[in-house]
Amino acid sequence: MDNMAFIGDPALFRPAADEVHVSVTFTWDKREGERLADAWRVYYPNTKLGGVAYGDCGDFVPGMYVKPGVTFTTRGCNNHCHFCSVHKREGRLTEIKDFAPGYIIADNNILQASHDHIDRVFEMLKQQKEPAQFSGGLQSSLVDDWFANKLKEIRVHSVFLAADTDNALEPLRHAINELAFLGRNKLRVYVLIGLESLEDAEKRLRAVWIAGGLPFAQLFQPEEKLIEYDRNWKTLARSWSRPAIMRSIMKGCEI
């Protein structure tokens, strides 16, 4: 977001720099990342290519590659969901003792951390000027009274839950019930779609809304290739990632 961050090829304005980093998040963008590295290397011989797509999950530096405010307090996840690569790339969950302060918690599964660790995270969040965002996602089955009460101690912008399969709906309903005091607009739900029929995907999205969450549809993409979805899938994903459209679709179905 700063004036030393660039998207795409070098333009007329090229600042003085000792080195350039091309950071690639998704594996299907590696070819484009390699092209960009070559393009920047014309002007900056010391151009380095890396990122999560290349397995680079080293020490986190606040503000580098991600916007200010983002932090990680844990790495990894103890689950082995077939559609997720976190357990392959980062292994089992580990707590970061000296995590950087921030208000956007991007941990993959912070609720698998110990209560002592989560207590330290909340003490840090109380010192932030901005309300907390749990953008990495909370495992619905681990949301309980203890965590709900912790959230009541701080200002909350949003929490993200998930409903990636039909089996996730019941734990999601429980979690939303625990966190109902936040209201729908702050109870956002990642919904992975594309692994089932279009009709079943929409049914699950509607179920999330009826449960009291605000769905955010995400089209599944495997590591090995980029799936080009047809217009119907793209329309479904677009409709269920924009609150105004969802409210129109679900008018009369408010809880």
N, C-alpha and C positions, 0 to 999 in steps of 0.2 A: 504493500500500500504506500510505501515511501517512494521518494524520487530516485532511488537506486534499484527499484524493482521494475522489471520489464516483462512484457508478454509478447512473444513472437520475435521476428527478425530484428537485427540492428536497424535503427532509423538514422535520420540526419543528426539527431542529438545523441552523442555517444560520450558519456562522462569519463573522466580520467579514473582508471581503476587498475590495480595490480593484478587482479584476477577476476574471472567471471564464473559463476556457478549456474549450471543448467540443472534444475531440480525437476525430476519426473515422478509423479505420484502413482499413476496407473500403468500397468504393464503394457496395455495396448497402445500407449503413447510413446513407447521407447524409441520406435523408429523416428518419430517426429523430434524427440529429444536429441537423438543423434544428429539429425539434420540441423537442428538449431545450434548444437555445439559446434558443428563445422562452420556455420554461418558466422557465429560470434568469434570463432578462433581466427578468422581473417583479420580482425581488428584487435583481438586480445589473445595473444599466443598462449597465455596461461588460462585456458578455459577448461573447467572441470565438469564432468557429467556424473550425476548420481541421483539419489533420492530413494524413496521407499520402493519404487518399482525395481530398483537394482539391489534391494536388500539392505540399504543403508538405514539402520535404525539406531544410530549411536546416540551420543549425548545430545539432549535437547537444548537449544539456545533460543531464548525468548526473542520473538520478532524476526528470526531468520527463517525464511521460507513460508512462514505463517504470520498472520496479522498480530499486532501487539494485543496482549490480554490473554492469548491462548497459553495454556500450560498443561503439562503432563505430570501427574503425581504417581502414576504406576505405569508399568509396561506389561504387555502380554495379556493372556486370558486363559483360564483353566478349562474353558469349554472347547469342544471340537466340532463346531457346526460345519457341515459339509460345504456350505456356500461361502465360508469365511476363511481367509488366509492368515489371520492374526496369530493363531496358535502355531502356524508353520514358521512365520517370520520372527515372532518375538518370544515364542515359548510360553511357559506358565507365567502367571501373574507374579510380578515382583514390585515391591514398594520402593519408591525413590525417597531416600531419607531426606536429602536436601533439595526438595523440588522447588522450582522457581515460582514466585508469586504470580497470580493471574486470576481473572474472574471467569474465563472460559475453560472449563474442565474437559479436556479432550481424551481422557482415559478411555480405553476400550471397555473396561468393566470394573469401575471403581468400587462397586459394592462387594466384590470378592476380596477387597482389602480388609485388614483388621479394623476393629472399632477404634483402636488407638490412632491408627493412620488417618482414618476418616475424621476423627476429632481434630487432628492437626490441620487437615485441609479446611475444615469449617472455621477454625480459628483464623486461618489465613484469609478466607473469604470475607470474614467480618471486617477486615482491614481494607478491603477494596472499595474504590469509589463507585464502581459499577455493580449492578445486581448480578448474581451468579447465573451462569449458563452451564448446564450439564449436557454439552453437545455430543460427547462421546457415546452416550446412551447408558441407561440404567437397566440392569437385568430385572424384569418385572417380578420374577419369583423370589428375589432377594429384597424387595421393598417391604419394609415392616414398620411397626409403630415407632421403633427407635429412630429409623432414618427419617420418617415423616416428621417426628418432633425436632430432629436436627434442622430440617428445612424451615421449620417455623421460626428458627432463631435468626435467620438471615433474610436479606432481600433476594428474591428469585425472579430472574427474567424468564427462564424456561428450563424445563427438563425434557429429555428425550427418552422415551421408552421404545419398545420394538414389538412388532407383530409380524414376524417373517414367515410364519406357518399358521395353519389353523389351530394347531396344538398350543400356540402361544396366546391365543385369545383369552382363555380362562385366567392364566396368571396375570395377563394385562388388565382384565377387569378388576382383579383383586388390587393391583397396584394403583389403578386409577381411583378406586374407592378409598385407598389409604391417602392419596394425595389430592382428593377432590377439592380441598380448600384452596388449591392453586387456580382452579378454573380451567376450562377447555383451552383457552388461548396459550396457556403456559404448559399444558400437558400435551406435548407433541410426540408423535409416534412414527418412527421409521417403519415403513411397510414394504418389504421386498416383494416385487412382483415379476412375473415372467417365467416362473418355474411351474406354472399351472395354466389352466385355461383362462381366457380373458374374463369369462363370466365368474369363475371362482375368485379371481383376483379382485374384481369389483365387489363381490360379496364380502370379502374380508375387509376391504377398505370401508364399506358401509358399516360393518360390525364394529370397527374401531371408532367410527363417529358415534354410533349409538351407545357405545360404552362410555363415551364422554371425552375421548381424546381427539386431537387434531392430527389427522393422518398426513404423512409425507411420503408419497409413493416413490420408490426407487427401482428402476429397471435393472434386473440382475445382469451382471457382466462377469463372465469367468476370467480367470487369469490369462488363459492361453490365447484368447482372441476377443475381438470386439463384435458383439452381436448387433446387427442392423435390424431393429424392430420395425414392423410395418406401422402404417398410419394409425390404426386402431389402438395399438399398444401405446404409441406416443401420445395420442389424445387422452387416453386413460391416465397416463402418468402426469400429464400436464394438468388435467382437471383436478387430480387428487394431490396436487402440491401447491395449489392456490386457494387460500381460505375463502375468498369471495365466491369462487366457482363452487366449492364444496357446500357452502351455506345455501346456495341456490339449489343445488342438487338435493340436499337433505332438508329443505324447508319443510317444517312440520314434524321433523324427527328429532327435535331438540330433547335432551333429557331434563 
